[in-house]
């Protein structure tokens, strides 16, 4: 029976964990790539009848990962799959402070996880599956901060802006190919995750927008990870997925 393949990064917490749970249904194979495995996903897969694999890997060092992913995909063959989807969800915040105060190692990690890894994984995915007859999709989880600047958020804003723009470029490339993949860089809205807690906990002297993030929380304007995952996966399932290479679930 033809199956649906999903490759998801950052699946160990937050919206990524919620997406993994919701994707684990019968007929789905889900490959989760995170720094740590989640025992709860193993239990969920066992009860749902889905197939689950979890690879432990730090996306700040993606070189060995892309070789492993390329080799694994080539071993699969295209006949087994009805669809194949890569979801680049992982991301990290660098220290919340002006760029002049940034630590080099911290900046490198944020850019490697937030931009370098998605580009490398997308390239490996598209290359290894190019001959597949399955419907192929790439969903990049972006942010409104990729489309508007914010002080003390240079690394995160730059990574998400880069994600948006490389998605536009890949959309143009794939449109020239017969059976080319569909790609979308999607902003999921504001979500009640650990990243939001980091922003609310920042030193106001370093982060002038902290009050606005506190207001989002106190005003009940944050979406739960489960609801955000549901909205994102509904967008992924749209028949016109990829018509807009850069989009927002609130559009």
C-alpha positions in Angstrom: 0.0 0.0 0.0 1.3 3.4 -0.9 2.2 5.5 2.1 2.9 9.1 3.0 6.4 10.0 4.2 7.0 13.0 6.5 10.5 14.2 7.6 10.2 16.6 10.5 13.0 18.5 12.3 12.6 19.9 15.9 10.1 17.3 16.9 11.0 17.0 20.5 9.0 19.9 21.9 6.6 22.8 21.2 4.8 22.9 17.9 7.2 20.3 16.4 6.1 17.7 19.0 2.5 18.5 18.4 3.0 18.2 14.6 4.7 14.8 15.1 1.8 13.5 17.2 -0.8 14.7 14.7 1.2 13.2 11.8 1.4 9.8 13.4 -1.7 8.2 11.9 -2.2 4.9 10.0 -0.5 4.9 6.6 2.0 7.6 7.6 5.8 7.1 8.1 7.3 9.9 10.2 11.0 10.5 10.5 11.7 12.9 13.4 15.1 14.6 13.6 15.9 16.3 16.9 18.6 16.5 19.5 16.7 14.1 21.8 14.2 11.4 21.2 10.7 11.5 22.6 9.4 8.4 24.3 5.9 9.7 24.1 6.0 9.6 20.3 7.1 6.0 20.3 4.0 5.1 22.5 1.8 7.2 20.3 3.0 5.6 17.1 2.5 2.1 18.6 -1.2 2.9 19.3 -1.9 4.7 16.1 -0.5 2.2 13.7 2.0 4.7 12.2 5.6 4.0 11.5 8.0 6.2 13.4 11.8 6.7 13.3 13.7 9.1 15.5 17.2 10.3 14.7 19.1 12.2 17.4 21.2 14.9 15.8 22.2 18.5 16.5 21.2 20.5 13.5 24.1 22.9 14.2 26.2 20.3 12.5 24.3 19.0 9.5 27.0 17.7 7.3 26.9 14.1 8.4 23.1 14.3 8.7 22.5 15.2 5.0 24.7 12.3 3.9 22.6 9.9 6.1 19.3 11.4 4.9 20.4 11.2 1.2 21.4 7.6 1.6 18.3 6.6 3.4 16.0 8.2 0.9 17.8 6.6 -2.0 17.3 3.2 -0.3 13.5 3.7 -0.1 12.7 3.8 -3.8 9.8 5.9 -5.1 7.3 3.2 -5.6 6.4 2.8 -1.9 5.3 6.4 -1.4 2.2 8.4 -2.4 3.7 11.6 -1.0 7.0 12.7 0.5 7.2 15.9 2.7 10.1 17.6 4.4 9.1 20.0 7.3 11.9 22.2 8.4 10.6 23.3 11.8 13.7 23.5 14.1 15.0 26.9 15.2 16.7 28.5 18.1 17.0 32.0 19.5 20.5 33.5 20.0 21.0 35.4 23.2 18.5 38.3 23.2 20.6 41.3 23.0 21.9 43.9 20.4 24.2 42.4 17.8 27.1 44.3 19.2 26.9 42.2 22.3 26.5 38.9 20.5 28.6 35.8 21.2 30.1 34.4 18.0 29.4 30.8 18.9 25.8 31.6 19.8 25.2 33.5 16.5 26.7 30.6 14.5 24.5 28.1 16.2 21.3 30.2 15.5 22.2 30.6 11.9 23.2 27.0 11.3 20.1 25.6 12.9 17.7 28.3 11.5 19.0 28.7 8.0 22.0 26.5 7.0 20.3 23.2 8.1 17.0 23.9 6.3 18.9 24.7 3.1 21.1 21.6 3.3 18.2 19.3 4.2 16.0 20.8 1.4 18.8 20.3 -1.1 19.4 16.7 0.0 15.7 15.9 0.0 15.1 17.3 -3.5 18.2 15.7 -4.9 17.4 12.2 -3.5 13.7 12.2 -4.5 14.0 13.9 -7.9 13.0 10.8 -9.8 10.1 9.9 -7.5 6.6 9.9 -8.8 5.3 10.7 -5.4 4.0 14.2 -4.7 6.8 16.1 -3.0 6.5 19.0 -0.7 8.8 21.2 1.4 7.3 23.1 4.3 9.6 25.6 6.0 8.3 27.0 9.3 9.1 30.7 9.2 8.1 33.6 11.3 6.6 37.1 11.1 10.0 38.2 12.3 11.4 37.2 9.0 9.3 39.9 7.4 9.7 42.7 9.9 12.7 43.8 11.9 13.1 43.7 15.6 15.8 45.1 17.8 17.9 42.4 19.6 16.6 39.7 17.2 19.1 40.1 14.3 20.1 36.5 14.1 16.5 35.1 14.3 15.1 37.7 11.9 17.9 37.1 9.4 17.5 33.3 9.5 13.8 33.5 8.9 14.2 36.1 6.2 16.7 33.9 4.5 14.4 30.9 4.8 11.6 33.0 3.1 13.9 34.0 0.2 15.5 30.7 -0.5 12.0 29.2 -0.6 11.1 31.7 -3.3 14.2 30.7 -5.2 13.5 27.0 -4.9 9.9 27.5 -6.0 11.1 29.1 -9.2 13.6 26.2 -9.8 11.1 23.4 -9.1 8.5 25.1 -11.4 10.8 24.5 -14.3 10.9 20.7 -13.7 8.3 18.1 -14.7 6.8 17.0 -11.4 8.8 19.5 -9.4 8.3 19.8 -5.7 6.1 22.4 -4.1 7.5 24.6 -1.4 6.2 27.1 1.1 7.8 29.1 3.9 4.9 29.5 6.3 4.6 31.8 9.4 2.6 29.9 12.0 1.5 32.8 14.1 2.4 33.5 17.7 2.6 30.3 19.8 2.8 29.6 23.5 6.2 27.8 23.5 9.5 28.0 25.3 10.7 30.5 22.8 8.0 33.0 23.8 9.0 32.5 27.5 12.6 33.4 26.5 11.4 36.6 24.9 9.3 37.5 28.0 12.1 36.8 30.3 14.7 38.9 28.5 16.3 41.9 30.2 14.2 44.9 29.1 17.5 46.9 28.8 18.6 44.6 26.1 15.2 43.9 24.5 12.9 47.0 24.0 10.0 44.9 22.7 9.7 42.7 25.8 6.5 44.4 26.9 4.7 43.5 23.6 5.4 39.8 24.2 4.2 40.1 27.8 1.0 41.6 26.5 0.5 38.7 24.0 0.6 36.3 26.9 -1.5 38.3 29.4 -4.0 39.1 26.7 -4.5 35.4 25.8 -3.3 36.0 22.2 -0.9 33.1 22.0 -2.0 30.0 20.1 -1.4 26.6 21.8 1.2 24.3 20.2 -1.6 21.8 19.4 -3.8 24.3 17.6 -0.8 25.9 15.8 0.2 22.4 14.6 -3.3 21.8 13.4 -3.4 25.0 11.4 0.0 24.4 9.9 -0.8 20.8 8.8 -4.1 22.0 7.4 -2.2 24.5 5.2 0.2 21.7 4.2 -2.8 19.6 3.1 -4.3 22.4 0.9 -4.6 21.5 -2.8 -3.0 24.8 -3.6 0.0 24.3 -1.3 3.0 26.0 -2.8 1.0 28.5 -4.9 2.4 31.1 -2.5 6.0 30.3 -1.7 5.9 32.6 1.3 2.7 32.7 3.4 1.1 33.1 6.8 -1.5 30.9 8.4 -3.4 34.1 9.4 -3.8 35.1 5.8 
